[in-house]
Amino acid sequence: MKNLLQLFTILIVALQLQAQQITVSGIVTAASDGLPLPGVNVIVKGTANGTQTDFDGKYTINAIVGDQLVFSFVSMKTSTRTIGKNPIINVAMEEDSAALDEVVITGYSTGRNYSPPSKAQLKRRAQKAYHNKIASQINGNSISRALQGQVTGVNVNTGSGQPGQTSQIIIRGSASLSGNREPLYIIDGVPVNANKVKHLNPDNIKSVSVLKDASATSIYGSRASNGAIVISTNGTKVKNANKLYIIDGVPVKKEDNYIAENLPKTQIDTKIEYSKAEAKRKFGKVAKEGCIVITTKQGNFRIQSNETYAVIEENSFERTTLSPLSTFSIDVDKASYSNVRRMINSGESIQPDAVKIEEMVNYFNYDYPQPTDEHPFSINTEVVKTPWHTDTQLVRIGLQGKTYKNEELPLSNLTFLIDVSGSMGSPNKLPLLKSAFKLLVNQLRKEDKVSIVVYAGAAGVVLEPTSGDKKAKIIAALDNLNSGGSTAGGAGINLAYKLAEKNFKENGNNRVILATDGDFNVGESSDKAMEKLIEEKRKSGVFLSVLGFGYGNYKDSKLETLADKGNGNHAYIDTMQEANKVFGKEFGGTLYTIAKDVKIQVEFNPNKVQAYRLIGYENRLLNDEDFVDDTKDAGELGSGHTVTALYEVVPTGIETKYLNNVADLKYTENKVSDNYNDELFTVKFRYKKPDENQSIEMVHVQNTNIVQASEDMNFASAVALFGMQLRQSQYFNNASVEKVLELAESGRGEDKDGYRAEFIRLVKSSNTTY
């Protein structure tokens, strides 16, 4: 009787527990406007059980009464709800104002001030939100979602809601000291990359089995130390696997055709399918199996890859009467050109956001005169007829930094910060990096000091400060480096700056030189975390140079952020030729800053200029009031560096398709002065000396004269036009590749180093169709 009573009690408790397991659903909206939020992460606190909201903000999740649901989304405050008997939980998420603040550094303290976003920033935010929304809908059909709760022994961690973050599949019970818990994936008997699995169409899966511990390693060896997921497909192929997809003007890689096929119909504006003959005739051999051209409703959609680039929303024409000022930070980075060159030489499709036109133009030096006064750079301007548009004018603004001989440079305290993680093992990464750094070592003087810090799963010092005349010792330390492990970039940066500060040289060149592919995955790793870290470190007076290596998982957006916020520059090294350019021919400019926080502000005369457009510099735009604010960070200029900016301007009285009508203002009357009819624009520059915090202003006035284009102007125009073609810009007026070649040939000039000739060969070999 006693045993029967115990059994009855257990059954009652079991039934009660079962009754407490419920399916919870609801809608997540923004508290500010009530609109649904797609892609919000919903996770049962303390577990790996999670899901995401769909396009309509809806979610469904299995949980137990008493559990807590955590709702997280970028720029929103995290919300927590306790599950009761009601299976419906709706959440209105509030905006996290702290996420919109920016740190403002003054001479005495650090405080938080709200800075209203500029038009360009708002455009970029909207574009990122659009990309994340579509990615959320595509991920809804991914293998990760298919495995969630369906296969015993598998957890799917949906992440924290940060843009671009993908789900992580983990076999329960597996652990890793290195931080890597990803299982080995086997599809139809073949080991494959995890990213291919996550894009596998669930409809094509016949069976899935999970292997753990000895059962996995006995078959697949140490590769399966975190378990194995073995997938058998039904043999069904992607419907249009061999066709060329073009989305918003950008060709899609064949391995991403599944993503292209699964773009949400609600986001597609037009979809045109070409037959084999039509496609081959229109798009060339690459489309010999046919072509599908998709235009999304908002345009500029990009399929994410393992390489990451900051989203660029192209500058549009601005009316001078409404917005007469154009303000931006200089950019001496040249990484975009060498990266695009690598893509073209490898026969890859060009990712439009990899094309930063200002970096392509600034890759080349121009014949600007050396400064002759107390300022560290000269100012040069030129106005010509636009080569690709008969009704507009092209403006060139050029800076020439003062050139110092190597022996004239201040003493250097250099800290090499080198990524030796597993992702750096390929020949175009660590081996190329070692050879590149040897070029730099060979130019060091006895008085210069070099330290080497490396990082993988952790960070460490492999060479204490060593005199520049001990070249054999420094090179031996480089030769001993090997790759392996995860990537603790944040720890490496902290250690490198600590060492640089410890050996700080007053009035010297104190600099960390970071060399990596940017694929940080341990500790502080997001672009935002890196930005915050570097903003703090730059107060030490130590500058930063960032060198990117390799491809496949190259993180351009992260490296650009580091260089921008670290008072430094960013280069991409794809060959020893490029290494020689960066460390040989441009040694002083790479390592020695002659002016920091250099800003440009152009005021166009409404009497002469109806509208203007800055070509490039989209990620360098500043608010107009930032120009006189010395707490606002801007770009740095190195010894011998040149900086070129191009504007396309529409003269007054010209009808143009690039401007829409604007309603008259009721309370504001626009009056244009008649006193400056001989002036086209006034350009102001602000800069600081490297060791000072107060800016100095320079002013240059440009007259209305239109001149015959110089060789340099023709060549800069050719590079800008080619960049617009690569980006599928709406502003290049359907100019042909032949026009690019014509301009480049007429602007080739003396070309002692052959860089301009290389550009001409690059244009001729590019496979892009316009």
Summary of the structure (lengths in Angstrom):
residues: 770
radius of gyration: 28.5
end to end distance: 87.1
largest distance: 109.3
contacts: 2499
relative contact order: 0.10
helix: 31%
strand: 28%
